[in-house]
Amino acid sequence: MVSVVMQDDYYCDQTHLPPEVRPQQNYDHPQAFEWSLLVQHIQALRNGESIEMPEYDFTLHNRSNRTIPVKPAPVIVIEGLFALYDADLCDMMSLKIYVDTASDIRFIRRMQRDITERGRSVESVVDQYLETVRPMHKQFIEPTKRNADIIIPHGANGPAVDMITTKVASVIDQLKRG
């Protein structure tokens, strides 16, 4: 059994900002996230407690009123670009994986996602990429590679998947033994 925590759902609540100002925020900076809540929720899951994960609405540039129930499990996956950024989170991880993806692939995926899922224009995606995404990646995300136990290339290869599977099985086995 696996619990998945999506880091993007931990963007800070922006109810205090007018809706027209929210899209202008830098969502690619570590300060865009509510780290204390994310750390608290991961700790709760590790302690066997369920959480109510916030749900972020990218069309509103704010958290929705809904939450997502997440039950504890032997394996907790924290998915997100900044997953290896916070030292407290890294200290709680048994296995830290960095997926190294070429910048052109990252841009194409972002472009497709933002247009189809978030209703954005090509121009707005390109502007955001040049103004914040690319520089923040270089400054904050790329350096988190050094926190990883495993760095796998985009598209994962068989040996990398086998290594990850073996490590996860080992962690689960250790937990069962107590």
PyMOL commands that set and color helices and strands:
alter all, ss='L'
color gray80, all
select helices_A, chain A and resi 7-10+22-24+30-32+35-46+87-92+103-116+122-147+158-177
alter helices_A, ss='H'
color red, helices_A
select strands_A, chain A and resi 2-6+51-57+62-70+75-79+97-100+150-153
alter strands_A, ss='S'
color yellow, strands_A
deselect
rebuild
show_as cartoon
